[in-house]
């Protein structure tokens, strides 16, 4: 529904001072006539650095397609983005067809064309190239915040001729917001013309007039065009009322039915033009009524004829002797009723009856076919609406609703399968679009640049435990050989440091002030000196703990994950030892059974092997969940996050992928590679955009997207 309190004011700026025809510039506006303007307003802004005839024809194709398509979609009841997408699709198709047939090659680096649609408080745009523009967004304080709006449109490095308008942006434009867009040569005069100052302090038409006059005074030998679009509030005032109510009332009294007659005439004219396309069933019904009437008349004649046939084709017996004598003397054919003329009439009548019956059968069949076509098209359009809404939701980041719209579109499409070739083509195109949308939802990133930092060739998969990435080194432990492995990131140089005898199985590594701490599943703590590379045990007092699945050093305390005891134990550092064992989880109804990893960023996160991520704050569970992904996360193995990061990183060995989530639970990327085999542990250095993971018996480095 249109916003009746908001309308657009549009002012154009045109200055022609060029001494030679080297560019094609122009602003083209398409809108419905009358006041107020109903439906969307379309603007095409062109700045083409060539005067070849091919570029003029290209601009003509874009303008004619924009005008025709605007008429087709302006009354479509759907969201502005969906409507604008259909317009852009038609533009791309028309330009692609033009380029295929045009003998002169189009140099797209010379073309700067943008298409803007304004309606219902929305502004949608697409384009190729670059234009001078400024979007002044009015703030609650009354000040204006400038943006490079058209520059925010994502464009490929090289324009594809089959899809020059490759992306679109659609958003709200509030009351008081102002947009100016024009030829790129205005960019160098932006400050001299005081564009922002004039637009924010003067009415849009006045500001445009002053800018144009300033350009003309300067006498710059160039052609300039620009358009100012301002979103203004409509205020109801007395000036909007008729000036002479008595005159209007008299005119209305003279022609009380004029508007109704005009409406009927318009309706009749529309029906005359549109009924062959829009209402084929109605025309069939009218033809059917005529056929029924003719069939009834012919049927009466046929019944009379059939009565004669039933008595042997002869007339009824005449008993008057005088009449009989007269008939015999005249050779009138006594008792012979079917003359040649009668036979001809009977044949014609029979043909007409057969034709009438066939017409009725054809009419009924056509009626059923038309109804079936209408029902199929309506259902297919419903599936397309779901598809369009899903793409809109993806643009605005509403992935949950986008997934629901895709599933609904697929359900509808599966229910209207058809053997007809044209329908199959439509359904195949829809299925491919939905598949593409699902791929976009998956956010799969295929990684080729996987670097092997270390390989424990003589150890089995899963022997590496605990991983820590510092500025210069990566630390892990080869539990099979009982050694700490330190790898220099820059050179991949490896150093092995033996663990004390009976150290146990290392499950976690953390960085302390002067040492690297390694925790074992048996609850032991080992400290590797950063300066001397000596390893010594540190006291770690356990009383209630059953096991150690993972351990995290945070805020001078160690948090130990104990799934068997259904608890997270917290230990305080005191004099070089850790003790004061205390329960972190307060609620009795919380289950961390199946937990495989833990991470802390002031909140405590516990990852279960089924992919569930639990969040705790001050010992109490907080409602939290990760968004659904395709394929689902069912077998997680490790988790990473820190206080200064806004992401989670999770390894999924079952699907051979590394998952990157935002802290709000939405999926950011699925990293996949043919070089992933058995992902077990992970750590991240966001500063260097690097993920280091334990994959089987290897340490690998993967770029962080």
N, C-alpha and C positions, 0 to 999 in steps of 0.2 A: 504494500500500500504506500502511495506517495506521501511524503511528509508535507502537509499543507502549510506548515509554518516556516518552510525553508524553500528558497528558490535560488537559481544561479543568475548572476549578472555577468555578461560576456561583452568585452570591449576589444576591438581589434586595432592593431597598429601597423600601418603600411607606409613605407617611405621608399620611393624609387629614385635613386640618385646615381645609379650605375651608368658609366659611360660606354660599357660594352655588355652584350648579352652572354655572360659566362655561367650564369646559374639560373635554376628554375626554383622560385620560391613562391609560397602561397599558403593561405589558410582557407579551408573549405569547411563550411558549417552545414550540417544536416539536422533539421528539427521540424516538428509539426507546426503548421501555421496557426495563427490566432493567439488570443490571450485568454487565460494563461497558457503557457506552453505545456502540452500534455505529452507524456512519453519521454524517452531519453533524447538528449542532445548529443550529436556526434561531431567531433572536430578532427580534421586531418591536417597536420602541419607538415609542410614539405620544405626541405632545403637540399636541393640536388645540385652538385657542382659539375654540371655538364648541360649543354643545350642540344644534344643529339635528339633526334626525333624519337628514338627508342625510349628515352627517359620520359618524354611527354606522354607517350602511349602507356608506359608503366603507371604514371600518375593517373591517367584517365581510367585505367583498369581498376586501380585501387579505389578511386572516387565512386565510379559507377557501382562497383560491388558493395562498397560501404553503404551507399544510398539504398540499393535494392534490398540488401540483407537487413538494414535497419527497419524497413517497412515490414519485413516478414517476421522479425523477432520482437518488435517494439511492444506488441500486445501479448507476448507470451508470459503467462503467469508463473514466473520462477524467479530465483534469486538473481541479482544483477550479474554476478560472476558467471553463472551458467549461461545467461543470455549473451554476455560478451564473448564467452568461449565459442559459441556457435558463430558469431560474427567473425571472429579471428580465424576460425576454421575455414569459412568461406573465402576470406581474404587470401589465406595461404593457398587454397586450391586454385583461385583465379590467377594469382601471380605465378604459380608453378606452371599452369597451362600457357600463360603468356610467354614465359621464359623459354619453354620448349619450342614454341612456334616462332619466336623472334630470332632473326638471323644475326642481329647485332648483339654481341655479348654484353651483358650488364656488369659494370664494375661496381660492386656493392659498397666499396670503400668511398664512393662518391655520393651514396644515397643516405640521406637522413630523413626518415619519415616516421612520424608517431601518430597513433590513432587514440583519441580519448573519448570516453563515453561518460556522461554525467546524468544521473537520475536518482531520485529518491534518497538524497543525502549520500550517494555513493559516487566514487570516482574510480573508473577502471581504465587502464591504458596498456598499450603494447607499442612496440616500435623497433626500428633497426637504425643504428647509427648513434648520433649524439646531437642534442639541441641545447641551447642555453635555456636554463629553467631555474626557478626558485619557488619552493612551496613554503609559504608563510603560515605556520600553524598558530592560531590564537590561543594563548595560555589563559588559565583562570584569572591570572593577575592583570590581564589586558595587554601584556606584552606579546610579541610575535617571535616564534622560534623558526629560523630558516632551515630548509632541507633541500638537498639535491634529489628531487623526487624521481625524475626520469632517469637519472644516473643509477638509481637503485635497481633498475631492471636488469636481470641477468641476461647477457647476450654472449653467444659464442665468439671466439676470436675471428672466425671467418663465417660469413652469412651463408646459410644453405639455401640455394635457389628454390628448392621444393618446400621450404618452410622458413621464409624470411622473418616472420613474426613468431619467434620461437618460445616466448614466454610472456606472461601477463601478470599484472598486479591489480588487485581490486581492494579497496578499503573505504572507510568512512571519511567524509569531509564535513567538518562541523561548521556551525554558523560562525562567520568571521574569518574563516580560512581563505587564503588567496593563493592562486597559482598563476605565474607568468611563464610562458614558454615561447621561444622564438628562434630565429636563425642564429647559428653559432657565432656570427660576426658581432652580435650584441654583447658577447662575453667580455670583450676587451673594453667596452664602454659602460659596463655595469655600474661602476662606482661614479664615473663622470655624470651619468644620467640620473644618479640618485634613485635607482629603481626601487629598492626596498623602502627607502624613506617615503617616497611618494605613494607607494601602494598602501603603506600602513597608516598614512595620515590623511589621504584624500579618498573620495569615492572612486570606485574602479574606472568609471568612464572619464572622470576628470584627470585621474592619474595617467590613463592611457593617452589622453589628448596632450597633456603637458610633455610626456615622453616623446610623442611624435613631433611636437613643435620644436623641442630641443634638438632632435635629430635633424630636422630640416634646417635649423639655424646653423648647425655645425657644417653642413654641406659635405659630409663624408661621401666620396664617390662609390657608393655601394647600395645594394637593395636590402632593406630591412623589413621583416614581418614578425609580428608577435601577437599573442592573444593573452588577455587577462581574464581569468575566471575567478569570480568571487562568490562565495556562498553567503547569502544574506537572509535575514529573518524577515518574514512577511508580517507586517503589523496592520491590523484592521483599523481603518480611519474613516471618518465621515466623507472624505473626498472620494471614496470608492463608491458611494451611493449615486443613483441617477440624479442628474441636475434638474430634470423636469419630470416629476412623477405624473402630473396630470396629462402631459402629452403622450407619455408612454401608455398610460391607462386608456386614452382614447384610441390609440393605434391598436392596442390589444383588443378593445371592444369591436373595432371595425373588422378585425380578422380573428375571431375567437378560435377558429379551427385551423389557422394557417400552419402552425407548427406541426399539428397532427397530420395534415395533408402532405406536408413536406416530408415528414417521417415515413408515411406510407409510400410516397413516390420513391424515396431513397431505398426503402425495403424492396419494392418491386424491381427496381433497377439492379440491386445487388443479387436478388434471386435469379434474375434473367442471366446475369454473368456467371454466377457461381454455381447454379443448380446442376450443370453437367458434371462438375467436379465434386462439389460438397454433398449434394443430395441425390445421388443416382437412384437410390431406393424410392424417393418420392416420385420421380419421373416414371419409374417402373410401375408404381402403384396406379398412377393416372392411366398409363397404357393398359394396365390390367383391367381397370374399370371399363374402358372402352371395349376391350375384347370380350368381357363378360356380357355386355349389352348386346353386341353383335351376335354372340353365341346363342343368347336367349331367343333372338328373332329367328335366326337360322334353324334353331331347334324346333320352333313351332311349325315352320314349313316342312321340315323333315318328318315330323310326326304325322302330318297330314298325308304326306307321300307314302310313308310306311304303312298307313292304314289301307291305302289302295293296293299296295303290294301284297298285303296279307290276304286279300280276297282274289288273288290270282291275277292281278294286273288288269281287272275288268271293272266296268262300271256296275252300279247297282241295277238289278233287274227292273225293267220298265213294264208295267202291267197294262198300260193303256193301249188297246188294239189300234187305234187311229195313229197314235204316236209311233207304234211299231211299224205300221205300214209305211208311214212317211219316212222313217229312218232307213227301211230296206230300199225303198225306191230311190233314195238319195245316196245309197252306198255309203252310209255314214259309219260303217264299222261297228255294227251292233255288238255290244259287250267287249270291245277292244279299247281299253283305257290308256295304254302306254304308246303314245305316238312318238315320232322321232324328236319332236320338240320337247315332249315331257322327259324323254331319256336324257337329253342334253341338260335340261334344268336340274334333273336329279344328280347327274355327275358333278355339275358345278356346285350344287348344295353340299354334296358329300365332301368335295375338296375343301369347301369353306369350313365345314365342321371339323375336318381333320386339322386344318390350319389353325382354327380357333383353339382346339384342344391342345395342339402342340404349343401355341402361344401361351396358353395358361400354364402348361408344364414348364416352359422356358421362363416365364415370369416368376413362378414360385422358386425355381432353381436359382435364378439371378438374385432374387430377394435373399435367399439363404446364403449365397456366395458373398453378396455385399455385406450382410450382417457378420459373416465369419471374418471377412477382410477387416471390417471396422473393429471387431473385437480383438483380432490379432494385433493390429496396429496400435490400439489403445494399450494393450498389455505390454507390447514391446516398448512403447514410449514411456511407460511406467518404469521399466527396467533401465532405460536410458536416463531417466530422471535420477534414479538411485545412483547410477554411475557418475553423473555430473555432480551430485551432492557429495559423493565420496571424494572426487578430485578436489572439490572446494574445501572439504574438511582437511585434506592433506595439506593444502596451501596454508590453512590457518592452524595447522598443528594438532587438530583434533583427531588423533589416530584411532581412538576407540570407536568413535562414531563412523569414521571412514570404513573401518573393518566391518561394522554392522551393515552399512549401505552396500558394500561389495557383496556380502553374503546374501542380502535380500535381492540384489540384481541377479546374482547367479541362480537363486532359487526360482525367480520369475522366468529367466531365460530357459532353464531346464524344463519348465512346464509348458513351453510353447514351441517345441521342436517341430519342424515342418520339412517335408520332402521337396518343397518348391525351391528352385535354385536361388531366386532373389532373396528369399527369406533366409536361406542357409548362409548366404553371403553376409547379410546383416548380423545374424547371430554369431558368425565367426568373427566379424569385426568387433562386436561387443565382447565376446569371450577374450579376444586378444587384448582389448582395452582393460578389462578387469584383471587379466593376468599381469599386465604391466603395472597396474595400481598395486596389486599384491606384492610385486617385486619391489616397488618403491616402499611399501610398508615394511618389507623385510630388512631394508637398509643393509644389504650385503655388500661388503667391501672385500674383493679378492686381492690377497696380498701375494706379491711375487718376490719382494725384497726381504726374504728371510735369511738372516745371517747366523751361522752356527758359531757360538763363542767357545763352546767346550763340548767334548764328547767322551763319556766314560765307556770306552769300547769294550772293556772287559767286565763291566757290571751289567746286571739285569735291569730292565725297565722298572722304574719306581725306586731305584736305590738312592737317587738324589733327594735329599730332604732339607727343607729350610732354604729360603732364597732371600738375599738382601742386595739392593742396588744402591751404591753410594755414588759420589761424584766421579770417582776414577775407577772403582772396582765393582765386580759382582762376586758375592760370596754364596757358596752353597756347601753342602756336606755330602760326600760319597759314603753312605752308611755301610756299603759292602766292603770298602777298603778301610773304613775308619779314618778318613782324612777330610780336612777342610780344604776346599778348592777355592782359590782366589784368582780371578781372571781380570787382567787389565783391559778395560773396555776399548781403549784406543788401539792397542797392539795385539789383543787377544793372547798375550803372554800369560801362562798359567803357573801358579805356584801351589804346591801341596804341603799342607801343615798337618802332621799327625795329631789325632785326638788321644787323650789319656786312655789307658786300658780300662775297659768296663764302662765306657761313657754312655753306652746305650744308643737308642735310635733318635737322631735329631729330627724334630718336626717343625721348628720355627727359628727364625733369626731376626734380631733387632739391633739397632745401632745405639750404643750408649755414648757417654761423653768421651771416654778414653778407650773403649773396647767394643768389640762386637759380641753380643750375647747370643748363645745358642741354647734352646730349650729342648729337652728330650721327652719322649713319651713316658718315661719312668719318673718324671718330675725332677730331673737334675738340671743344673744351670752351669754352663761353661762360658768363660770369658776369654776372648782372643784379644791380646793387646795390639793396638794399632801401630805402636812404635817398635815393639820387640818381637812380634809374632809368636809370643809365648801363650800357651793355653793353660788355664788353671780353673779348677771348679770354684763356684761361688756358693755360699750357704743359701739354701732355699727350704724353708721349714714348711712341711706338709703334715697335716693332722687328719683333715676330713676329706681331702681330695682323693678321688678314685683313679683318675687317669688324666693325661694331658694330651688332648687332640691338637690344640693350637695354643700359642701364647703371644701376647702383645705387650710391649713396653710402652706405657703412655703416662705422662705426667709424673715420672719417677716411680710409678707403680707397675707391677706385673699383673695382667689379667690372664687367667688360665681357663681354657675351655674344657669342661669336664662333662661330656654327653652322658657317660655312664652314671654319674651322680646327679644329672639334670641340674647343673649349677655352673656358674662362672665364679671362680674364686679370685679374690683381689688380695695382693700382697704388697706391703709397704717396704721401701728401702730404708734400712737403718744400719749405719756403720758398715757398709759394704756387704750386707746380707739382706735377704728378703724374708719377711715373716709377718706376723699379725694377720694370719689367714682370716678372711671374712667373706660372707656370702654377698654377691652382688645382686642377683635376681631376688626380688622381694615377693613376687606373687607365687602362690603355691600351685596354681592351675596352668602354669606355663610349661611347655614341653620342648626341650631342645634335643630330644632323641634323634639321632641321625645327623647331628651337626658335624660339618667337615672343616669349617674355617671361621675366622673371626677377624673383624677390623674395627678400628675406633677413630672417630673424629670429633669427640665430645659425646656423641651418641655411640652406643655399642651395637654393632651389626653382627648377627650370627647367620651363617649360610648353611642350609641343610642340603643333604645329598639329592633331594628331590627338586631342588631349585628354589625352595622357599627362602626368603630373606626376612629375618626378624629384626626389629629395631627396638632398642631399650634406651631409656633416658632415666638416669638416677635410679636404676634398678627396676623401673616399671616399664612394661611393654607399651610401645606406641603403635598405633594403627599404621601399617605400611605394607605395600606390596609392589612388586615389579610388574610392568605392563606385559600383556600377552605378546608372544612373538611366534614366528613361523619359521622352522618347526619349534614346538614348545621346549622349554628348558626342563629336562627331567633328570639329569645326572651331572650336577655341579661338583667341582673338586677343589676350587680355591677362590679366595676373595681378596681384593686390594682396594683400599681407600685411605686417605689421610685428611687431616683437618684443613689443609690449604687447597684441597682438590674439590671439584664439583662433579666428579664422576666415580662410578663403581666399575671395576674390571673383574670379570668372572670367567673362569675357564670351564669349558664343557667338552670333556674328552669324548663323550658318546657321539656328538655331532661334529667333532674335530673343529672347534671354533673358539674364538675369544670374544666375549660379549662386553660391550662398553655401554653403560647406562648413565643417564643423567641422575643427579641426586633426588629428583622428584619421581624417579622410577620409570621414566620413559626411555625407550631404546634409542641409542645414538648410532650404533654401528654393530654389525656382525662381521668379524674378521675371519675369513676362511682362507685356507691355502692347501695345496696338494702336499706341502711339506709338513703339515701338522699330523702327528700320529697318536700321541698319548699325553695330552696336556695335563699336568699335575699341580703346578704351583706357578705363581705369577707375582711380579713386582713392576713398578712403573716409575719412570723419571719424566714428569711432564715438561720440565724445562728443556730437555733435549728431545722431546717427542719420541720416547723410546719405551717399549714394553719388553721386558725380559721374562721368559717363561721356562719352566722345566718341562721338556717334551720327551718322555721316555727316559733315556739315559743321556740326554743332551741339554745344554743351555742354548737357547736361541734368542735372537733379538729381532723385534718386529716393530715397524713404524707405528706410532700412535696417530690415528686420524684426527 
